[in-house]
Amino acid sequence: MSEPLGILLPENVRVFFQPAHVFKRAVASLIDVILILIILAVIWMVLWVLKESFLNNPAIRSFLASAELILCAAVAWGYNVYYELNDGGQTPGKKYLRIRVICTDGSELSVGDSGIRNILRIADFVPFCYLLGGIVCLITPHGQRLGDLVAGTAVITEPEA
């Protein structure tokens, strides 16, 4: 079990949070991956219809193929960043499991914080299926993966209301 995470607020008060268990994080991530795949499927279907409409125009088909790659990369990376910044540190998967991302210094989550932690998902995925990220979560005191350590963030369990 991870140690409680203590954050010193500007008012010189220390608040403690319980880090989210690696299993809760994995289930939240699975929910988010399913939602991302649904979004990507819609994008692929729309672009497929467009590419079929321009079967005789290689320039437009090439442009649409490039747009497809860019959109897919933007959705795969931007989904987490968008929700973490606009929904109080929670993606839909995190919200369902009542966990959230916070900064370990007590500051508000920034685009840089969320961007860094999410771009480093690639490293956490090594060698497959977040094996490295899961191991790092289990051995760090506050259950942080590589992206969290670099970005200065942690995923915590929401306190009971």
ChimeraX attribute file (.defattr): number of C-alpha atoms within 10 A of each C-alpha:
attribute: neighborCount
match mode: 1-to-1
recipient: residues
	/A:1	13
	/A:2	17
	/A:3	13
	/A:4	16
	/A:5	18
	/A:6	16
	/A:7	17
	/A:8	13
	/A:9	12
	/A:10	10
	/A:11	6
	/A:12	8
	/A:13	10
	/A:14	12
	/A:15	12
	/A:16	14
	/A:17	18
	/A:18	20
	/A:19	24
	/A:20	26
	/A:21	19
	/A:22	21
	/A:23	10
	/A:24	16
	/A:25	22
	/A:26	16
	/A:27	15
	/A:28	21
	/A:29	17
	/A:30	13
	/A:31	17
	/A:32	19
	/A:33	16
	/A:34	12
	/A:35	15
	/A:36	18
	/A:37	14
	/A:38	12
	/A:39	15
	/A:40	18
	/A:41	13
	/A:42	11
	/A:43	15
	/A:44	17
	/A:45	11
	/A:46	12
	/A:47	17
	/A:48	16
	/A:49	10
	/A:50	14
	/A:51	19
	/A:52	11
	/A:53	12
	/A:54	14
	/A:55	10
	/A:56	10
	/A:57	11
	/A:58	11
	/A:59	10
	/A:60	15
	/A:61	19
	/A:62	12
	/A:63	11
	/A:64	17
	/A:65	16
	/A:66	11
	/A:67	13
	/A:68	18
	/A:69	11
	/A:70	12
	/A:71	16
	/A:72	18
	/A:73	13
	/A:74	11
	/A:75	17
	/A:76	18
	/A:77	16
	/A:78	18
	/A:79	19
	/A:80	24
	/A:81	25
	/A:82	17
	/A:83	17
	/A:84	24
	/A:85	19
	/A:86	12
	/A:87	13
	/A:88	14
	/A:89	24
	/A:90	24
	/A:91	25
	/A:92	18
	/A:93	23
	/A:94	27
	/A:95	16
	/A:96	12
	/A:97	18
	/A:98	17
	/A:99	24
	/A:100	22
	/A:101	24
	/A:102	24
	/A:103	19
	/A:104	20
	/A:105	14
	/A:106	16
	/A:107	12
	/A:108	13
	/A:109	21
	/A:110	16
	/A:111	12
	/A:112	11
	/A:113	22
	/A:114	26
	/A:115	19
	/A:116	20
	/A:117	23
	/A:118	22
	/A:119	14
	/A:120	17
	/A:121	18
	/A:122	15
	/A:123	17
	/A:124	23
	/A:125	14
	/A:126	12
	/A:127	11
	/A:128	11
	/A:129	11
	/A:130	17
	/A:131	14
	/A:132	18
	/A:133	25
	/A:134	20
	/A:135	16
	/A:136	18
	/A:137	24
	/A:138	17
	/A:139	13
	/A:140	14
	/A:141	14
	/A:142	26
	/A:143	28
	/A:144	27
	/A:145	27
	/A:146	24
	/A:147	23
	/A:148	26
	/A:149	18
	/A:150	13
	/A:151	20
	/A:152	19
	/A:153	25
	/A:154	23
	/A:155	27
	/A:156	25
	/A:157	18
	/A:158	17
	/A:159	10
	/A:160	5
	/A:161	3
